[in-house]
Amino acid sequence: MEYEHAIVKMNGDVANLLCNGCGLVIAEGKEHEDREHYCTLCMSGNCKAKFKKEP
């Protein structure tokens, strides 16, 4: 499934939904609403992690 807003990465046989702000794994599985998803720290503005871009 192609996503325009949600970030879903495969890790072996498991699909992980990542935070759009920092890249933290939020949930497992392929069925997610195609919108931006954020972890609780990013939503509160207290997240110090930076999203790691893949080369």
Secondary structure, 3 states (H helix, E strand, C coil): CCCCCCEEEEECCEEEEECCCCCCEEEECCCCCCCCCCCHHHHHCCCCCCCCCCC
